[in-house]
Structure formats: C-alpha cells, structure tokens
Amino acid sequence: MRARAAIASLLAATIALPLAGCFGLPGLGDVADQAEEFASQAQELADTLSEVEWGKVSRLVVRDAQTGEVVRELTDQAQIESAFESLSNENGLASEPEGDAEYAFELWQPETQKAGQDAADLDEVKVLEVTTYEGSPVVELEVSPIGLRLHLSSRAAADSLRALAG
C-alpha cells in the first residue's frame, strides 16, 4: 500500500540524514549520537504507524491551522488513501518553515477494542497529523500518539494536500 511506502521513505530519510552530516555537526561522534537518536525515533514511528490499520481509518479532517475551523471532512477510504499518496515517495527532510501554518490534516481511526470492552464504547484516536505552511513546499508530519514530528520538503505533496482544502 502507498501509505506503507511513505512510512518506509520517512524512516529511511530519518536515519540517512544525520549519517550524511546534513545537520552540520562537526565531529563523527556527534553524527553517530544523532544517528542513534534518529534511529530510536524511527523505531517509535515504525511501531506506532504499524499499528495504524489503514483499512479502518474512519476519517480525514482538514482544519484551518490558524482558526481550528473544519474546512472539510473525508470518510471515503479511496479519497483518504489518495490524499496521502502524494507523500509516498518523499524523503527530503527539511527544517521547520518560517511561515505560518496553513492547514492541518488529521487522520482518525477507532481505538483498538480491548477484552471486555463494548464496541459502542470505542472512541476515535488521531493517529497522524500533516500540516502545510503558507507559501512553503514543507509539510510537517506528527505521529500524534508519540508526538514525533518530521518536516519534509515536497512542493507536489504540499500542493496536493492544499487542493483537499479548496
């Protein structure tokens, strides 16, 4: 599935970036420490995202990032998958942009039913949030359950996501 390809790309970029010295760290020991930290975060990201049951995603909520107002809500699985398709081959990590946040795209799914829990008592859980920034090709991905944030630079992904809000 394309969502899994996006996850794999994110994980590869997260680990490869510090190894390439892209943070401008002077010493090899610093680069190794940074790589270890990113590997730990990547493992947390992989563990969390592997628990997302993409077929059970209940909705995608598009909000105005400044006001919090809901701009659009999608419940169609094909539309939701299509919305995240633009991120499937992206792996260009970036710094947080200086511009204002524009739109927040929240991915929701039902919580996992526990033994003895009635299905009617299940709540929804936000599992992923993607934010676009005004005039920027950078998008921020936050894995909500663990608070891990990554910034990717992709004009195509940013524009594709913005199109959902319009």
C-alpha positions in Angstrom: 0.0 0.0 0.0 1.2 3.5 -0.7 0.9 4.6 2.9 3.4 1.9 3.9 5.8 3.2 1.1 5.5 6.7 2.6 6.4 5.3 6.1 9.4 3.4 4.7 10.6 6.6 2.9 10.3 8.6 6.1 12.2 6.1 8.1 15.0 5.8 5.6 15.3 9.5 5.4 15.2 9.9 9.1 18.1 7.5 9.6 20.2 8.6 6.5 20.1 12.3 7.0 22.3 12.5 10.1 24.6 9.9 8.7 25.2 12.2 5.7 26.1 15.1 8.0 23.3 17.3 6.9 23.0 18.9 10.3 26.4 20.3 10.0 27.7 18.5 13.1 31.5 18.8 13.3 32.5 15.5 14.9 31.9 11.9 13.9 30.9 11.1 17.4 28.2 13.8 17.2 26.9 12.4 14.0 26.8 8.9 15.5 24.9 10.2 18.5 22.5 12.0 16.3 22.0 8.9 14.1 21.3 6.8 17.2 18.7 9.3 18.4 17.0 9.3 15.0 17.1 5.5 14.8 15.3 5.4 18.1 12.7 7.9 16.9 12.3 6.0 13.6 11.7 2.8 15.6 9.0 4.5 17.6 7.5 5.9 14.4 7.5 2.5 12.7 6.0 0.8 15.8 3.2 3.4 16.0 2.5 3.5 12.3 2.5 -0.3 12.0 -0.4 -0.3 14.4 -2.5 2.0 12.2 -5.0 -0.1 10.4 -5.3 1.9 7.2 -8.5 0.0 6.2 -10.1 1.1 9.4 -9.3 4.8 9.1 -12.6 6.4 9.9 -12.0 10.0 8.6 -9.6 12.7 7.5 -10.4 16.1 8.9 -9.0 19.2 7.2 -8.7 22.2 9.5 -7.6 25.8 9.1 -4.4 25.8 11.1 -5.0 29.4 12.4 -8.6 29.2 13.5 -9.1 25.4 14.0 -12.2 25.6 11.9 -13.1 22.4 10.0 -12.7 23.1 6.3 -13.5 19.6 5.0 -14.0 16.1 6.3 -13.5 12.9 4.2 -14.8 9.5 5.1 -14.3 7.7 1.8 -11.4 5.3 2.0 -10.3 5.8 -1.6 -10.2 9.6 -1.1 -8.2 9.3 2.2 -5.6 7.0 0.6 -5.4 9.3 -2.4 -4.8 12.3 0.0 -1.7 10.6 1.4 -0.5 9.2 -1.9 1.5 12.4 -2.6 3.7 11.6 0.4 4.5 8.1 -0.7 7.9 8.8 -2.4 9.0 11.7 -0.3 12.1 11.5 1.8 13.6 15.0 1.7 13.8 16.1 5.3 13.7 19.8 5.9 13.8 22.4 8.7 10.6 23.8 10.1 9.5 26.7 7.8 9.3 30.2 9.0 5.8 30.9 7.5 2.5 30.5 9.3 0.8 27.1 9.5 -1.9 26.9 6.8 -3.9 23.6 7.0 -3.8 20.7 9.4 -4.9 17.3 8.0 -5.9 14.9 10.8 -6.1 11.1 10.3 -8.5 9.4 12.7 -9.3 5.8 13.4 -11.3 3.9 16.0 -9.3 2.8 19.1 -8.5 -0.8 19.4 -11.2 -2.8 21.2 -9.9 -4.3 24.4 -11.1 -7.5 26.0 -14.5 -7.0 27.7 -14.9 -3.6 26.0 -18.2 -3.0 24.2 -17.7 -1.8 20.6 -20.2 1.0 21.2 -17.8 2.4 23.8 -14.9 2.8 21.4 -13.6 6.4 20.8 -11.7 7.7 17.8 -8.0 8.4 18.1 -6.0 10.9 16.0 -3.1 8.8 14.7 -1.4 11.3 12.3 -1.4 15.0 11.5 0.1 16.6 8.5 0.4 20.4 8.4 1.1 22.7 5.4 2.7 26.1 5.6 1.8 29.2 3.7 3.9 29.7 0.6 6.1 26.7 1.5 6.8 23.3 0.0 7.5 21.9 3.5 4.9 19.7 5.3 5.1 18.6 8.9 4.1 15.1 9.9 3.3 14.4 13.5 2.6 10.9 14.8 0.1 12.0 17.4 0.3 9.1 19.9 4.1 9.6 20.4 4.5 13.3 19.5 7.2 12.6 16.9 7.5 15.4 14.3 9.3 15.4 10.9 9.4 18.0 8.2 9.5 17.0 4.6 10.1 19.3 1.6 7.9 18.5 -1.4 6.0 21.0 -3.5 3.9 18.3 -5.1 2.8 16.9 -1.7 2.1 20.3 -0.2 0.1 21.4 -3.3 -1.8 18.1 -3.4 -2.8 18.4 0.3 -3.8 22.1 -0.2 -6.1 21.0 -3.0 -8.1 19.0 -0.5 -8.9 22.1 1.5 -10.1 24.1 -1.5 
